[in-house]
Amino acid sequence: KMLRIVLCAVLFVGALPSLAGASQGHISVILLGATGDLAKKYLWQGLFQLYMDQVSSGHSFTFHGAALTALEPGQKLMFDVLKKLACPPDEPPNRCAVLKDQFLKLSQYHQLKTAENYTVLNREIEMLLRQEGLKEAGRIFYFSVPPFAYTEIARHINSSCRPPPGAWLRVVLEKPFGHDLQSAQQLAAELRSFFREEEMYRVDHYLGKQAVAHILPFRDQNRQFLDPIWNRHHVERVEIVLKETVDAKGRTSFYEQYGVIRDVLQNHLTEALMFLTMEVPANVSMAEEVLQCKLQAFQSLRGLEKNSAVLGQYQAYGSQVQEELQKARDYISSTPTFAGVLIHSDNLRWEGVPFVLTSGKALDERVGYVRVLFKNRAYCTQSETLRDAGHSQCKAKQIIFYIGHGTLNTPAVLVSRNLFKPVMPEGSWREAVGQPDLHIFGQPLSDYYVYTPVKERDAYSVLISNIYHGRKDFFITTESLLASWGFWTPLLDSISHQSLRLYPGGVENQHLLDFEMVSGEVAFTLVEPVELLNPNRPMPNDYRMTQSKYRQSPLVSAWSEDLISQLASDIEKTASRTVARSGQFHLALSGGSSPVVLFQRLARHHYAFPWRHTHIWLVDERCVPLTDTESNFFSLHNHLLQGVRVPYFNVHPMPVHLNQRLCVEEDRGTELYAKEIMALVANASFDLVLLGVGTDGHTASLFPQSENGLEGSQTVVMTESPVKPHQRMSLSLPLINKARQVFVLVLGKGKHHITTLLSRVGHEPRKWPVSGVSPSSGQLVWYVDYEALLG
């Protein structure tokens, strides 16, 4: 009667209530991967802490370690770990000794390899409960195993190891939860076929870090102070940082698959970001309300692009990968070990506020923090020595959630004294005093109200306690997980071949990884030293002309980033010259994906562009409402118009939506646009037309074998696209050819085939409409990147 003996022994030391008969039921905890690294370092200690905390709760427990290892060696490995378990310093030694002894007696090892093994485990749990006359309250299965094993284990649990009706099941899953959106969706679908959403607890151990876990309660408890200032009018920027001094040695197999963004930013730092940007629900204890606010915050995040991130790799990483993974000596890893990412929210509260997420290995210090820096418009005439930190408005104003390590070496919440004295829960946080010589972000600790936990607890102990209590708000739901992957996957795809800043590691990095934010983009502050460059990788700034002509017209070719920079500069020069000559500039822009990076470049870097005197026209449009994401005007507005000062009456969208109908012939939208062009554009001759090229040779919305627009007198036509949305409106080829200048932009390896084909054909617009672009009295220039030109 093992459980009965244990209960009596614990009663003897006063750990349980006086009536053992007041049992609320039995809980079985099954730790899969019980002999693994995570279990050894954190999980067994967390389970022991749970037992110490809950031994007097009325529940009884048994702990089942499980792994693939056979019974005897597995048992020895597991009990070697259990013998080293420790009690907190404030635990009385006699109570600690008894509880540790009982925990060991309540723990047993199982080999879980086959379906039969799970059936046997289920039988043993049921038999034990029958013998002790106990009712089952629930079972916790902790998956401390690689994700590829999840589905098989889930199938076995679901088929033969579920608790009986009336008892709950909680399945705990460790990251990584997928590699990108598609793999996360697949894993989520597989798990959903075995478990209900309320049964799954996905662990992000940063949600158990005391400073991170307190962000939302802090915002809730300090609403009176934060409501007026927690917004774009008062917050200058937010930094979410996790720096490590260790490198990836010994873990390169994992790191080669995931890299720093998947390992840290997509999960740990994103969760902190959500706690900062989400609206605070009426009840922060309601998991469903917290989840809904979090999902709304995800939806407000502006999509990430290639220029939203700076990436680095410490110098020794490549050789470590070659050694540990037996790669060839010429193998070059493109895995980032450092990332700085700039994020914006289009939520009205946060519009324009930069959120900077930074993490890396082999850096100068080990530290984690969330720092909210407020704007400061004060100017103080008195000298600094006379200023009182509590009253001087000239000192920096900030709130810092200090995750740990670093200067303070403890979790903490710091609030500048010239902001407000925060409300903190007395039972769990206390005001810290002393350490006058310490400085945080250049300010003495005395400039802050500083609060530290009354009892510092390991993140896994906190999370395991929350699993026991069924607190779902500390865990990642399927919806939240997929929202995060949906946000990060486009960036991961776009940077998969981006060149990395090599850095030596540690304090030697100096200013090499410093980066700056300009117009929604980030870039390293310092030029990369030549001696750190990898001679085998292509140089993205290697700008040169590969040939002077393409289809008998001038050609500019470079890597895409430099090509876009050159094209934007050429458009600005053309605009400035035209405005100086005639007072206005008429620019016709194509839709599609290729011009998006150009629009962003123009919006963020060309402040001398004569926008006030520029008229913007559409080369083509899809027959959808202008607010539809498929609309070319919608894309133009999002990436260019909202970032520049073009008079609204100088913007000319195509009239595809008239009389609450789309592209109906009797509404005469093409005639309306043609008349507008004739009225405003001298001789209907645009100063500059920007075109793209489709893989089938189409340009604008003029497709091969098109019945309209390739010839004749019509200037604006309706056309049919082979892909949805099929109906389009487009400028005709004769009108395009009346332009003073035509620039054709071609980007990407996917366009290599059509670029090669077009270099060999003549004037055949019925087969390849772009071959008919030949301005009658203007100039045609091709802008083709290396990937499209050379494959």
Secondary structure as the mmCIF struct_conf table of DSSP 4:
data_model
#
loop_
_struct_conf.conf_type_id
_struct_conf.id
_struct_conf.beg_label_comp_id
_struct_conf.beg_label_asym_id
_struct_conf.beg_label_seq_id
_struct_conf.end_label_comp_id
_struct_conf.end_label_asym_id
_struct_conf.end_label_seq_id
HELX_RH_AL_P HELX_RH_AL_P1 MET A 2 PHE A 12
TURN_TY1_P TURN_TY1_P1 VAL A 13 GLY A 14
BEND BEND1 LEU A 16 LEU A 16
BEND BEND2 SER A 18 SER A 18
HELX_RH_3T_P HELX_RH_3T_P1 ALA A 20 ALA A 22
STRN STRN1 GLY A 25 LEU A 32
TURN_TY1_P TURN_TY1_P2 GLY A 33 THR A 35
BEND BEND3 GLY A 36 GLY A 36
HELX_RH_AL_P HELX_RH_AL_P2 ASP A 37 LEU A 38
HELX_RH_PI_P HELX_RH_PI_P1 ALA A 39 LEU A 43
HELX_RH_AL_P HELX_RH_AL_P3 TRP A 44 GLN A 54
TURN_TY1_P TURN_TY1_P3 VAL A 55 SER A 56
BEND BEND4 SER A 57 GLY A 58
STRN STRN2 HIS A 59 ALA A 67
BEND BEND5 LEU A 68 THR A 69
HELX_RH_AL_P HELX_RH_AL_P4 LEU A 71 LEU A 82
TURN_TY1_P TURN_TY1_P4 LYS A 83 LYS A 84
TURN_TY1_P TURN_TY1_P5 PRO A 89 ASP A 90
BEND BEND6 GLU A 91 GLU A 91
HELX_RH_AL_P HELX_RH_AL_P5 PRO A 93 LYS A 105
TURN_TY1_P TURN_TY1_P6 LEU A 106 LEU A 106
STRN STRN3 SER A 107 GLN A 111
BEND BEND7 THR A 114 THR A 114
HELX_RH_AL_P HELX_RH_AL_P6 ALA A 115 GLU A 132
TURN_TY1_P TURN_TY1_P7 GLY A 133 GLY A 133
STRN STRN4 GLU A 136 PHE A 143
BEND BEND8 VAL A 145 VAL A 145
HELX_RH_3T_P HELX_RH_3T_P2 PRO A 147 ALA A 149
HELX_RH_AL_P HELX_RH_AL_P7 TYR A 150 SER A 160
HELX_LH_PP_P HELX_LH_PP_P1 ARG A 162 PRO A 164
TURN_TY1_P TURN_TY1_P8 PRO A 165 GLY A 166
BEND BEND9 ALA A 167 ALA A 167
STRN STRN5 TRP A 168 GLU A 174
BEND BEND10 LYS A 175 LYS A 175
HELX_LH_PP_P HELX_LH_PP_P2 PRO A 176 PRO A 176
BEND BEND11 HIS A 179 ASP A 180
HELX_RH_AL_P HELX_RH_AL_P8 LEU A 181 ARG A 192
TURN_TY1_P TURN_TY1_P9 SER A 193 PHE A 194
BEND BEND12 PHE A 195 PHE A 195
HELX_RH_3T_P HELX_RH_3T_P3 GLU A 197 GLU A 199
STRN STRN6 MET A 200 VAL A 203
HELX_RH_3T_P HELX_RH_3T_P4 HIS A 205 GLY A 208
BEND BEND13 LYS A 209 LYS A 209
HELX_RH_AL_P HELX_RH_AL_P9 GLN A 210 ALA A 213
TURN_TY1_P TURN_TY1_P10 HIS A 214 HIS A 214
HELX_RH_AL_P HELX_RH_AL_P10 ILE A 215 GLN A 221
TURN_TY1_P TURN_TY1_P11 ASN A 222 ASN A 222
HELX_RH_AL_P HELX_RH_AL_P11 ARG A 223 LEU A 226
TURN_TY1_P TURN_TY1_P12 ASP A 227 ILE A 229
BEND BEND14 TRP A 230 ASN A 231
TURN_TY1_P TURN_TY1_P13 ARG A 232 HIS A 234
STRN STRN7 VAL A 235 LYS A 243
BEND BEND15 THR A 245 VAL A 246
TURN_TY1_P TURN_TY1_P14 LYS A 249 GLY A 250
HELX_RH_AL_P HELX_RH_AL_P12 THR A 252 VAL A 260
HELX_RH_PI_P HELX_RH_PI_P2 ILE A 261 LEU A 269
HELX_RH_AL_P HELX_RH_AL_P13 THR A 270 THR A 277
BEND BEND16 MET A 278 MET A 278
HELX_LH_PP_P HELX_LH_PP_P3 GLU A 279 PRO A 281
BEND BEND17 ALA A 282 ALA A 282
TURN_TY1_P TURN_TY1_P15 VAL A 284 SER A 285
HELX_RH_AL_P HELX_RH_AL_P14 ALA A 287 SER A 300
STRN STRN8 LEU A 301 LEU A 301
HELX_LH_PP_P HELX_LH_PP_P4 ARG A 302 LEU A 304
HELX_RH_3T_P HELX_RH_3T_P5 LYS A 306 SER A 308
STRN STRN9 ALA A 309 TYR A 314
TURN_TY1_P TURN_TY1_P16 GLN A 315 ALA A 316
HELX_RH_AL_P HELX_RH_AL_P15 TYR A 317 GLU A 324
TURN_TY1_P TURN_TY1_P17 LEU A 325 GLN A 326
TURN_TY1_P TURN_TY1_P18 ARG A 329 ASP A 330
BEND BEND18 THR A 337 THR A 337
STRN STRN10 PHE A 338 ILE A 343
STRN STRN11 SER A 345 SER A 345
BEND BEND19 ASN A 347 ASN A 347
TURN_TY1_P TURN_TY1_P19 LEU A 348 GLY A 352
STRN STRN12 PHE A 355 GLY A 360
BEND BEND20 LYS A 361 ALA A 362
BEND BEND21 ASP A 364 ASP A 364
STRN STRN13 VAL A 367 PHE A 374
HELX_LH_PP_P HELX_LH_PP_P5 LYS A 375 LYS A 375
BEND BEND22 GLN A 382 GLN A 382
HELX_RH_3T_P HELX_RH_3T_P6 GLU A 384 LEU A 386
TURN_TY1_P TURN_TY1_P20 ALA A 389 HIS A 391
TURN_TY1_P TURN_TY1_P21 GLN A 393 CYS A 394
BEND BEND23 LYS A 395 LYS A 395
STRN STRN14 GLN A 398 HIS A 405
TURN_TY1_P TURN_TY1_P22 GLY A 406 ASN A 409
BEND BEND24 THR A 410 THR A 410
STRN STRN15 ALA A 412 SER A 416
TURN_TY1_P TURN_TY1_P23 ARG A 417 LEU A 419
HELX_LH_PP_P HELX_LH_PP_P6 LYS A 421 VAL A 423
TURN_TY1_P TURN_TY1_P24 GLU A 426 SER A 428
STRN STRN16 TRP A 429 GLU A 431
TURN_TY1_P TURN_TY1_P25 PRO A 436 ASP A 437
STRN STRN17 HIS A 439 ILE A 440
TURN_TY1_P TURN_TY1_P26 PHE A 441 GLY A 442
STRN STRN18 GLN A 443 PRO A 444
HELX_RH_3T_P HELX_RH_3T_P7 LEU A 445 ASP A 447
STRN STRN19 TYR A 448 PRO A 453
BEND BEND25 VAL A 454 LYS A 455
HELX_RH_AL_P HELX_RH_AL_P16 ALA A 459 HIS A 469
TURN_TY1_P TURN_TY1_P27 GLY A 470 GLY A 470
HELX_RH_3T_P HELX_RH_3T_P8 LYS A 472 PHE A 474
BEND BEND26 PHE A 475 PHE A 475
STRN STRN20 ILE A 476 ILE A 476
HELX_RH_AL_P HELX_RH_AL_P17 THR A 478 SER A 494
TURN_TY1_P TURN_TY1_P28 ILE A 495 HIS A 497
STRN STRN21 ARG A 501 TYR A 503
HELX_RH_3T_P HELX_RH_3T_P9 GLY A 506 ASN A 509
TURN_TY1_P TURN_TY1_P29 GLN A 510 LEU A 513
STRN STRN22 PHE A 515 VAL A 518
TURN_TY1_P TURN_TY1_P30 SER A 519 GLY A 520
STRN STRN23 GLU A 521 PHE A 524
BEND BEND27 THR A 525 LEU A 526
HELX_LH_PP_P HELX_LH_PP_P7 VAL A 527 PRO A 529
HELX_RH_3T_P HELX_RH_3T_P10 VAL A 530 LEU A 532
BEND BEND28 LEU A 533 LEU A 533
TURN_TY1_P TURN_TY1_P31 PRO A 535 ASN A 536
BEND BEND29 ARG A 537 ARG A 537
TURN_TY1_P TURN_TY1_P32 PRO A 540 ASN A 541
BEND BEND30 THR A 546 THR A 546
BEND BEND31 SER A 548 SER A 548
STRN STRN24 LYS A 549 TYR A 550
TURN_TY1_P TURN_TY1_P33 ARG A 551 GLN A 552
STRN STRN25 SER A 553 ALA A 558
HELX_RH_AL_P HELX_RH_AL_P18 SER A 560 SER A 582
BEND BEND32 GLY A 583 GLY A 583
STRN STRN26 PHE A 585 LEU A 589
BEND BEND33 GLY A 592 SER A 593
TURN_TY1_P TURN_TY1_P34 SER A 594 SER A 594
HELX_RH_AL_P HELX_RH_AL_P19 PRO A 595 HIS A 605
TURN_TY1_P TURN_TY1_P35 TYR A 607 ALA A 608
BEND BEND34 PHE A 609 PHE A 609
HELX_RH_3T_P HELX_RH_3T_P11 TRP A 611 HIS A 613
STRN STRN27 THR A 614 LEU A 618
BEND BEND35 VAL A 619 VAL A 619
STRN STRN28 ASP A 620 ARG A 622
BEND BEND36 CYS A 623 VAL A 624
TURN_TY1_P TURN_TY1_P36 LEU A 626 THR A 627
BEND BEND37 ASP A 628 ASP A 628
TURN_TY1_P TURN_TY1_P37 THR A 629 GLU A 630
HELX_RH_AL_P HELX_RH_AL_P20 ASN A 632 HIS A 639
TURN_TY1_P TURN_TY1_P38 LEU A 640 LEU A 640
HELX_RH_3T_P HELX_RH_3T_P12 LEU A 641 GLY A 643
BEND BEND38 VAL A 644 VAL A 644
HELX_RH_3T_P HELX_RH_3T_P13 TYR A 648 ASN A 650
STRN STRN29 VAL A 651 HIS A 652
STRN STRN30 HIS A 657 LEU A 658
TURN_TY1_P TURN_TY1_P39 ASN A 659 GLN A 660
STRN STRN31 ARG A 661 LEU A 662
BEND BEND39 CYS A 663 CYS A 663
HELX_RH_3T_P HELX_RH_3T_P14 GLU A 665 ASP A 667
HELX_RH_AL_P HELX_RH_AL_P21 GLY A 669 LEU A 680
BEND BEND40 VAL A 681 VAL A 681
HELX_RH_3T_P HELX_RH_3T_P15 ALA A 682 ALA A 684
BEND BEND41 ASP A 687 ASP A 687
STRN STRN32 LEU A 688 GLY A 692
TURN_TY1_P TURN_TY1_P40 THR A 695 ASP A 696
BEND BEND42 GLY A 697 GLY A 697
STRN STRN33 THR A 699 THR A 699
TURN_TY1_P TURN_TY1_P41 ALA A 700 SER A 701
STRN STRN34 LEU A 702 LEU A 702
TURN_TY1_P TURN_TY1_P42 PRO A 704 GLN A 705
BEND BEND43 GLU A 707 SER A 713
BEND BEND44 THR A 715 THR A 715
STRN STRN35 VAL A 716 GLU A 720
BEND BEND45 PRO A 722 PRO A 725
STRN STRN36 GLN A 727 LEU A 731
HELX_RH_AL_P HELX_RH_AL_P22 LEU A 733 ILE A 736
TURN_TY1_P TURN_TY1_P43 ASN A 737 LYS A 738
BEND BEND46 ALA A 739 ARG A 740
STRN STRN37 GLN A 741 VAL A 746
BEND BEND47 GLY A 748 GLY A 748
HELX_RH_3T_P HELX_RH_3T_P16 LYS A 749 LYS A 751
HELX_RH_AL_P HELX_RH_AL_P23 HIS A 752 LEU A 758
TURN_TY1_P TURN_TY1_P44 SER A 759 ARG A 760
BEND BEND48 HIS A 763 HIS A 763
TURN_TY1_P TURN_TY1_P45 PRO A 765 LYS A 767
HELX_RH_3T_P HELX_RH_3T_P17 PRO A 769 GLY A 772
BEND BEND49 SER A 776 GLY A 778
STRN STRN38 GLN A 779 ASP A 785
HELX_RH_AL_P HELX_RH_AL_P24 TYR A 786 LEU A 790
#
